[in-house]
Amino acid sequence: MDSVVIGISALLFLLPVPGSSQYLDGRCGLLTNGKIANNISSPWMAYLHTSELLYVCGGTVITEKLVLTAAHCTRASEQFSNWRVYRNG
């Protein structure tokens, strides 16, 4: 009995999952009927650059001196004093 349950469970993993990428059309991820945004329309958006002016990540302006960004945008060894923050608006 246990082997039957394990076998059926294993087969269920082979079934396609609704919502997986094979069901999406080629345009998925593209904007449809969107509007071009200007810098003034998103004043909370910040762009983080290294001292070499390489784009690193985006962030959200919390206060004049605080920008929230994702953890994967940073590394523990980074010298953040070399970074530059540009904001919209």
C-alpha positions, 0 to 999 in steps of 0.5 A: 500500500505504501509503495502505491501511494509513493508511486502515485505521488511521484507521478503527480510531480510529472503532471504539468502545473497550471500557471507554468510557463508552457501555458503563457503566450509569447507576449507575457511580461510585455506591457499592453496598452501601457503609458510611458512614465516620466520621472515626475510620475514616480518620485519614490523611485531611486537608481543605485549606481557604483562609483564606476556609474554601473547600474546596480539596482533600484530602490524606494526613497524612504526619507531624504537620506534613506533608500530601501533596496533588496538584499540581493543588490548588495554584498557584505564586502561593498563600499557603499560610500562609493555608490551614488543614488539618483532619484526621479522627480 
